[in-house]
Amino acid sequence: MIPADRQRNYLQTGLYVIIAGIAAAILLERLLTYAEAAEKAAMEVTLSQLHSALYARVAFHAMRGDYQTLEALTTKSPFLTAQARSPNYLGEFDGIPTDAKSGNWLYDRTRHELVYVPRLTRHLSGESPLLPRYRVEVYKSAKTVYTGVALQPVGSLRWQPLP
């Protein structure tokens, strides 16, 4: 038997439950923030890989003199142009499908934009809909002198999960 001076009363037990609940809420909030930061980092890695592959394709076509192909790069899906494979690339669509699963890429043929549908959007701000969009831009310094390619963000979205 526990002595009377060591028994917990209801107030102590309630206080322990409240403290544990607050600690759990803070932990879960931080875990969600880190999960969102990881998703953003994965999105940026995919963009970086696409950019590198596109740059190689531009160099290849420029050296072959395929100027029509280079001019058409801005109207084609970067995944298809770069011949990149990704398990989370859904394909080309006319507009954004309403049933697009989160965590996936798609290409909007009507706007010629690469779109990412994020899973977590707590720290994503800007114009609605909250979908990061990118356009392919081919740079040239003269009529047949190509200097590079970029995936430029469209719109003014900000995604900053970590301060």
N, C-alpha and C positions, 0 to 999 in steps of 0.2 A: 504494500500500500504506500502511496506517495504521501509524504507529510503535508499537512494543510498549508504550511508556509511556502511550499514549492508547487502547489497546484496552479494551473493556468486558469484564468477566468475568461469569460467571454470577450472582454475588452482586449485582452492580449491576443487572443486568437484572431479576432477581427482585424487588429492592427497588422499582424503577420500576413494575413490574406491580402490586405490592401497594399502592403509594401511589395509582396510578391507579384501582385497584379500590375502595379506601376512598373516594376522592373521588366516584366514580360512585355508590356506595351512598348516600352522604350526599345527593347531588344528587337521586337518585330518590326518596328518602324525603321530602325537602322538596317535590318536585313533586307527590307523592301527597297530601301535606297541603294544598297549595294547591288541588289539584283538588277535594278534599273541601270545603274552605272555599268554593270557587266553587259547588259543588252546593248547599250549605246556603244561600248567598246567593240562588241562583235559586229555591229553595223558598220562602224568606221573601218574595221579590218577588211570587211567585204568590199567597201568602197575603195580602199587602198589597193587591194588585189585587182579589182576591176580596172582601176586607173592604170596600173602597171601593164596589164594585159592590153588595154586599149592603146597605150603608148607604143607598145611593141607592134600592134597591128597597123597603127599610123605609119610607123617607120617602115614596115614591110611594104605597105601599099605605096608610100612615097618613093621608095627605092625602085619599085616596079613601074612607076608612072601611072598608077591607077587613080587618076584624079577624080573621076566620076564616083568611084567607090568611096574616096575620102570625103567628098562633098555630101554623100548620102549617109555618112555615119551619124549625123545629128538626128536622123529620122528613124533609126533602127535601135532595137534593144541592145544596150551595152553588153548584156550577158551573151547574146547571140553573136554580136560583132567580135567580142573578145574570145569567143568559143570557150567561155567559162561555164563550169558546171557547179551548181549549188543545189543542195536538197531543199532549200527554202525559197527557190525561185519558182513562182507559179506560172509564169508565161506572159504573153501579151494579151491585153484586153482593150476594148473600146470603153474608156472610162474606168472608174474604180468599182469593181463588183461589191455588192452589199454583203456578200457572204465571204469576203476575203478573210482568211484566218490570220490572226495576229502572229507576228514574228516572221513574216514572209515578205519577199520582194515581188513586185510585178511591174510590168511596163505598160503605161497608158499610151496607146497608139494615137488617140485623138489630140493629146497635148504634147506628145513626144517627151515624156518624163518617166524616169525610173522612180518608183514609189516604194517606200518601206512602211509596212503596217506594224507599228510597235505593240508589244504586249503591255508594257507598263508606261503610263503617260502622266504620272503624278507631277513630274518636274518638266513637262513639255508645255511650252507656252507660245502663243502667237495666234495667227489667223486660223479660223476653223475651215476645214477639218484638220485635226492635228496629225498630219502625215508628212514626214520628211520626204521631199521631192528633189530630184536632181536631173539636170539636163546635160547632155553631151555637147561640149563646145570644142571645135577644132580650130586651132590657131594657125595663122599663116602670115608671113611677112611680105609675100609677093603672090602673084597669081598662081604659081606652081611651087612655091617654097613653103612647106608646112613645118611649123616650129613646135607643135605639141598638141595635146588634147587634155581636157579636164572634165570632171564631173562637177558642175557648179550647182550649189543649192538654189532652189527656187523658193521665193517667199522669205519671210522673216521669222521662221521658227527658232526658238531657243530651247535646247534640251540640256539642262545642267543638273544632273542628279546629285552631284557632290559639290559643296561650296568651294 
